[in-house]
Amino acid sequence: MDPLETVFVFCFVFGVAMSVISLAFGVFHGGALGDGNHGGLHLGDAGGGHDAGGAGQGGNGQDVSPLNLQTITAFLAFFGGSGWVLYGSAGLGAALALIVATVVGFGGGAVVFLFLVKVLLAGQRFMDPAESRMEGTVAQVTMAIHAGGTGEIGFSRDGARRSEGARSVDGQPIEVGTEVVIVRYERGLAYVEPWASYAGED
């Protein structure tokens, strides 16, 4: 096996291996693909696409860089595989094999990039930070909040029922079933005020 053939083989094996590893890591450690939230598999992160907090705008993959881990490894796999076949098996000349393998590599990377943007990332939803703000959310006390103590509230958010530990803003007790408003959220606790007093009804 001459040096060029060795290069083709290495690129093919490395590209395929890294593609499989990155996909497996994304599925098992990043959550389900396209789970409708900002968690899940952010396949464009390696190329300077969405930031780590998933606060990219749009959520349709338009800001994903073409130069990311998946497209680079796809290029290596296609480049190495096609070059190996053309040069090692078909007996194509070194220069021509390099040119054709490079074109095939870019084509494979482009196909993978389009698949990421149009299929995988298209189903993901990247939340605006404003959507995650708790202040102003209307909730109901599900566990009594005693004077100066902590209770629990329940409310619906993003189509799901959520519960949070809560305290009264003014330290006064709030009974179970009372409708409240989250005035602020600090260190995992919601500070609430009865809706009636918040709205100036009493």
N, C-alpha and C positions, 0 to 999 in steps of 0.2 A: 504494500500500500504506500503510494508516494505521498509527499506532504500535502498536496492540494486535496487529494481524496481524504486524507486524515482530517483536514479542516472541514470538509463537507460532512463527514461522519460525526465529528464532534459537534458541529452546529445543529445537526439534526437531532442527535441524542439529547443535547443540552436543552434545546428549544422545546422538545416534546416533554421532557422531564419537568422543566420549570412551568410549563403550561398546566400540566396535571397537578403539580404541587400547589400552584397559586389558586387554581379552581377549587381543589380540595380544602385548602386553608380558608378560602372565602366562604364556602358552603358550611363547613363545620364550626368555624370560629366567628364568622361575620353574620350569621343568621341566614334565613331562607332568602333565595333570590326574589327580588321584587316583592317584598312583603308589605308594600304599601306604606312603609314608614321610612324614617331617615336612617334606621338601622339597616341590617342586611349587607349585601355585598356591594361595595362601592368600587367597581372595577376600574374606574378612571383615576383613583387617587394618586397612583404612582406617577402619573403624568402631569400633575398640577391641576387636576380638575377640581372637584368639590373638596372643600376643606374638611378637616377631621370632624367638625361638628355637624356636618351635613347641612350647612346653612346656605348652600348654593341656591341661586335663584332658578326657578323654572322647573327643575326636576326632570327635564327631558333629555339630559345628557349632552346638550348643545355646548357646554363649556368644558367637556372632557377633552383633554389633549390627545391627539393621535399618537403621541409618543408616550405610551404607558406600558406597564409590565406585560400585559396580554398581547398587545400588537408587536412589541419587540420580540417576545418569545415565539410568536406565530411567524414572524419574518425569519427568525433563525431556523425554525423547523422546516418551513417551506423551502428556504434557500438551501439548507443542508440536504434535505431529502431529494429535491429535484437535481441539485448539483451532483449528488452521489450517483443517482441513476444515470444522468446524462454523461458524466465523465467516467465513472467507474464501470458502468454496465454497457451503455450505448457507445462508448468510445469516442464521444464528442471531444473536440480540441479544448484545451484548457481555457483559452480566452473566450471562446464561444460559450462554453459551459458556465463560466463565471457570469457572463452577460445575461444569459437565459435564466440562470438560477437567481440572479439579483432581481430580474423582472418578476419572476414567479414569487419570490420572497415578498416584494412590495405588494403584489396582488393579494397574497394570502393575508398579509397584515391589514390591508384595506378591508378585506372581507370580514375579518375578525372585528375591526373597529366599527364597521357598520352594524354588525350583529350586536355589539355591546350597546351602541347608541339606540338602535331601532327596536331591539327586543328586550335585553336585560335591564337597561337603565330607564327605558321608556315607562316601565310599570312602577318605578320607584317614585315616592313622594318625598321631597326634601322640604322640611318645615321651615317656615319663616320664624325667626326668633320671637316675633310678636305673637305668634300663635301659641307659644308655650308659656306665656305669661299667665300667672294664676290670679293676679289682682283683678277684681271686678267680677269674678266667677260667683254665680249664685249656687248655694249648696244647702243641704239640710243636715241638721245635727242628728247623728245616728247613735252617739254615745254622749251622755250629758257632760257638759263642760262645767266643772265646779269652780267656785271662786278661786282665782289664782292658779287653777289646775289645768290639766289637759284632758280633752275629750276627743271625739272623732266626728268628721263630717263626711258626707257622701255626695257625689255629683257626677254628671255625665260629661265626658270629654272625648272628642274625636270618635264618637259612636260607642264608647265603652264606659262602663261604670267604674268610678274610682273612689277610693277612700283615702283620707289624709288625717293625720293627727292635727288637732286644732286647739287654739287658746282664744279666749275672749280678749279683744283689744284693750278694753278698760278693766279687765280682771273680774268682771261680774259673771255670775253663773248664767248659763244658757241651757234651757231644758231640751230634752230629746224632741225631735220633730219641728223645732224652730227653724224657719227659713233664714239663712244668714248670707252675708256677702264677704268674700275674702278681701280684706283690705290690704294685707301684705303677706309675703311668704318668705320666711327666713329659716335657714338651717333645718329644712325638712318639716317645718311646722307652719300651718296656715293660721294667721291671726284674723279673726272674724268679728263681725258686728251684726246683730240682728237686722234683718231687712227693714223692719219697721222704723228703727231709729236711723238707719243709714239713709233711708228715703225721706226722713223727716216727717213720718206719719204719727209720731207720738211725741 
